[in-house]
């Protein structure tokens, strides 16, 4: 399956016969950074940081997903369940993301767009003439994702306890870590483990949906200019690494 042809076919089917022509009309020289990756890899934090650094705007694909659910009067979880069997809403969100990538509605000197899949949608927009674009993929270990989740949901003390007691290294499956989290002597540990399982399921559901609909795997790093490993790094360290690598990627980013 050719991802570019599949994206064009989906847009034409669900958005309209002039969908691609309308996207081409959005293409502007606005510099855009696209950040993709699974949950808890640091995408949102770095998107806001980079937008602030460059004096641009930050946009979240997750925000589009939440707005789509609100328009339909359903929860985000219910919308995610429906997308397992019904196409349409997800294509609309991807189309709106492509409009952002082109520059539509972004009244700024530059933009940072984060979500699961904007990198590969950026490849499509590049085929329509969009330039001035950097595609980043964020990843970190399952263990790091669990620690970040516990810090966010249960606090620093819970994160510290987990760091000292969870199995070392990278487990073969997330389930090993979820069982270890459940065993922690922490109030809310079982609920946290259940949420971690749900997060992992949603990541995998999204991955499969993009594979089936467009023929690309958003974890395939061929669709990105930079791969950023955020494992064990603080936000400032990740930011500095990205800025350094962006400056080397193209003269455009060195002059922003």
C-alpha positions as CSV (number, residue, x, y, z in Angstrom):
1,X,0.0,0.0,0.0
2,X,1.4,3.4,-1.0
3,X,0.8,5.8,2.0
4,X,0.7,8.9,-0.1
5,X,-1.9,7.5,-2.5
6,X,-3.9,6.0,0.4
7,X,-4.0,9.4,2.2
8,X,-5.2,11.1,-1.0
9,X,-7.8,8.4,-1.5
10,X,-9.1,8.7,2.1
11,X,-9.3,12.5,1.8
12,X,-11.1,12.4,-1.5
13,X,-13.6,9.8,-0.2
14,X,-14.4,11.3,3.2
15,X,-13.7,15.0,2.7
16,X,-14.6,15.6,-0.9
17,X,-13.3,15.4,-4.5
18,X,-11.5,18.7,-4.2
19,X,-9.9,17.9,-0.8
20,X,-6.4,17.7,-2.2
21,X,-6.7,20.9,-4.2
22,X,-7.9,22.7,-1.1
23,X,-4.9,21.4,0.9
24,X,-2.6,22.6,-1.8
25,X,-4.2,26.1,-1.5
26,X,-3.2,26.1,2.2
27,X,0.6,25.6,1.5
28,X,2.6,28.6,2.8
29,X,6.2,29.2,3.6
30,X,5.4,29.2,7.4
31,X,8.1,27.0,9.2
32,X,6.5,24.0,10.9
33,X,7.9,21.5,13.4
34,X,6.0,18.3,13.6
35,X,6.3,16.1,16.7
36,X,5.0,12.5,16.7
37,X,5.2,9.6,19.1
38,X,3.3,7.6,21.7
39,X,1.9,9.0,24.9
40,X,4.2,9.9,27.7
41,X,7.2,10.5,25.5
42,X,7.4,14.2,26.2
43,X,5.7,15.5,23.0
44,X,3.4,18.1,24.5
45,X,6.0,19.5,26.9
46,X,8.5,20.0,24.1
47,X,5.9,21.3,21.6
48,X,5.1,24.1,24.0
49,X,8.7,24.7,24.8
50,X,9.8,24.9,21.2
51,X,6.9,27.2,20.2
52,X,7.8,29.5,23.1
53,X,11.5,29.4,22.1
54,X,10.8,30.4,18.5
55,X,8.0,32.7,19.3
56,X,5.4,30.6,17.4
57,X,2.2,28.8,18.1
58,X,1.6,25.3,19.4
59,X,-1.2,23.0,18.2
60,X,-2.2,19.6,19.5
61,X,-3.8,16.9,17.3
62,X,-5.3,15.6,20.6
63,X,-7.1,18.8,20.9
64,X,-8.8,18.2,17.5
65,X,-9.8,14.7,18.8
66,X,-11.4,16.2,21.9
67,X,-13.2,18.8,20.0
68,X,-14.6,16.3,17.6
69,X,-15.9,14.2,20.5
70,X,-17.5,17.3,22.1
71,X,-19.3,18.2,18.9
72,X,-20.8,14.8,18.8
73,X,-21.7,14.9,22.5
74,X,-19.7,11.8,23.4
75,X,-16.7,11.1,25.5
76,X,-13.1,10.8,24.1
77,X,-13.1,7.1,25.2
78,X,-16.4,6.5,23.3
79,X,-15.1,8.2,20.2
80,X,-11.9,6.1,20.3
81,X,-14.1,2.9,20.5
82,X,-16.2,4.0,17.5
83,X,-13.1,4.6,15.5
84,X,-12.2,0.9,15.8
85,X,-15.0,0.0,13.4
86,X,-16.1,3.3,11.7
87,X,-14.1,5.6,9.4
88,X,-14.7,9.3,8.9
89,X,-14.0,11.2,12.1
90,X,-10.4,10.2,12.1
91,X,-9.9,11.2,8.5
92,X,-11.5,14.6,9.3
93,X,-9.0,15.1,12.1
94,X,-6.1,14.1,9.9
95,X,-7.3,16.5,7.2
96,X,-7.5,19.3,9.7
97,X,-3.9,18.4,10.8
98,X,-2.8,18.7,7.2
99,X,-4.4,22.1,6.9
100,X,-2.4,23.2,9.9
101,X,0.8,21.8,8.4
102,X,0.1,23.8,5.3
103,X,-0.3,26.9,7.4
104,X,-4.0,27.4,7.4
105,X,-5.3,29.4,10.4
106,X,-1.8,29.8,11.9
107,X,-1.2,33.5,12.2
108,X,2.4,33.3,13.5
109,X,6.0,33.3,12.4
110,X,6.2,29.5,12.9
111,X,4.2,26.6,14.4
112,X,4.8,23.4,16.3
113,X,2.2,20.6,15.8
114,X,2.2,17.5,18.1
115,X,0.3,14.2,18.1
116,X,0.6,10.6,17.2
117,X,0.9,10.9,13.4
118,X,1.7,14.4,12.1
119,X,5.1,13.3,10.8
120,X,3.8,11.0,8.1
121,X,1.0,13.5,7.2
122,X,3.9,16.0,6.8
123,X,5.4,13.6,4.2
124,X,2.1,13.9,2.3
125,X,2.0,17.7,2.6
126,X,5.6,17.8,1.3
127,X,4.4,15.9,-1.8
128,X,2.0,18.8,-2.3
129,X,4.8,21.4,-2.1
130,X,5.0,22.2,1.6
131,X,8.6,23.0,2.6
132,X,10.1,24.6,5.7
133,X,9.3,21.6,7.8
134,X,11.1,19.4,10.4
135,X,9.6,16.1,11.4
136,X,10.5,14.7,14.8
137,X,9.7,11.4,16.4
138,X,9.9,11.0,20.2
139,X,10.3,7.7,22.0
140,X,11.3,6.4,25.4
141,X,11.3,3.1,27.2
142,X,8.2,1.5,28.6
143,X,9.7,1.8,32.1
144,X,10.2,5.5,31.6
145,X,6.7,5.9,30.4
146,X,5.4,4.2,33.5
147,X,7.5,6.4,35.8
148,X,6.3,9.6,34.1
149,X,2.7,8.5,34.4
150,X,3.0,7.7,38.1
151,X,4.7,11.1,38.7
152,X,1.8,12.8,36.9
153,X,-1.0,10.9,38.4
154,X,0.3,10.0,41.9
155,X,3.1,12.4,42.6
156,X,6.8,12.6,43.0
157,X,7.0,10.1,46.0
158,X,5.1,7.5,44.0
159,X,7.5,7.9,41.1
160,X,10.5,7.7,43.4
161,X,9.2,4.5,44.9
162,X,8.5,3.0,41.5
163,X,12.0,3.9,40.3
164,X,13.5,2.0,43.2
165,X,11.3,-1.1,43.0
166,X,10.1,-1.7,39.4
167,X,12.1,-4.3,37.5
168,X,15.2,-2.9,35.9
169,X,15.8,-2.7,32.2
170,X,13.2,-2.9,29.4
171,X,10.6,-5.6,29.9
172,X,9.3,-7.6,26.9
173,X,5.8,-6.3,27.5
174,X,4.1,-3.5,29.4
175,X,2.1,-6.0,31.3
176,X,5.1,-6.9,33.4
177,X,5.4,-3.3,34.6
178,X,1.6,-3.0,35.1
179,X,1.7,-6.0,37.4
180,X,4.7,-4.5,39.3
181,X,2.8,-1.2,39.6
182,X,-0.3,-3.0,41.0
183,X,2.0,-4.6,43.7
184,X,3.3,-1.2,44.9
185,X,2.1,-0.2,48.3
186,X,0.5,2.9,47.0
187,X,-3.1,4.2,47.2
188,X,-4.4,4.2,43.6
189,X,-1.7,1.8,42.3
190,X,-4.3,-0.6,40.8
191,X,-6.2,2.2,39.1
192,X,-2.9,3.6,37.7
193,X,-2.0,0.1,36.3
194,X,-5.4,-0.1,34.6
195,X,-4.9,3.4,33.1
196,X,-1.5,2.4,31.8
197,X,-3.0,-0.7,30.1
198,X,-5.6,1.6,28.5
199,X,-3.0,4.0,27.3
200,X,-1.0,1.2,25.7
201,X,-4.2,-0.2,24.1
202,X,-5.0,3.2,22.6
203,X,-1.5,3.6,21.3
204,X,-1.7,0.2,19.6
205,X,-5.2,0.9,18.3
206,X,-4.0,4.1,16.7
207,X,-1.0,2.4,15.2
208,X,-3.2,-0.3,13.7
209,X,-5.7,2.2,12.4
210,X,-3.1,4.2,10.5
211,X,-1.6,0.9,9.1
212,X,-5.0,-0.2,7.8
213,X,-6.2,3.2,6.6
214,X,-3.1,4.7,5.1
215,X,-0.5,1.9,5.0
216,X,2.1,3.7,7.3
217,X,3.3,2.9,10.7
218,X,3.8,6.1,12.7
219,X,6.6,4.3,14.6
220,X,8.5,3.8,11.3
221,X,11.3,6.4,11.6
222,X,11.7,6.6,7.9
223,X,9.0,9.3,8.0
224,X,11.0,11.7,10.2
225,X,14.0,13.9,10.0
226,X,15.1,13.5,13.6
227,X,14.5,10.7,16.1
228,X,14.6,11.9,19.7
229,X,15.2,9.5,22.6
230,X,13.8,11.2,25.7
231,X,14.6,8.3,28.0
232,X,16.0,9.4,31.4
233,X,16.3,13.0,30.2
234,X,14.8,16.1,31.8
235,X,12.8,18.6,29.7
236,X,15.7,21.1,29.5
237,X,18.1,18.5,28.3
238,X,15.7,17.3,25.6
239,X,15.0,20.9,24.5
240,X,18.7,21.7,24.2
241,X,19.4,18.5,22.2
242,X,16.5,19.3,19.8
243,X,17.6,22.9,19.3
244,X,21.2,21.8,18.5
245,X,20.1,19.1,16.1
246,X,17.5,21.4,14.4
247,X,20.2,24.0,13.8
248,X,22.3,21.3,12.0
249,X,19.3,20.0,10.0
250,X,18.8,23.1,7.8
251,X,19.9,26.7,7.8
252,X,16.2,27.7,8.3
253,X,16.1,26.5,11.9
254,X,19.4,28.2,12.7
255,X,18.0,31.6,11.7
256,X,14.6,31.4,13.5
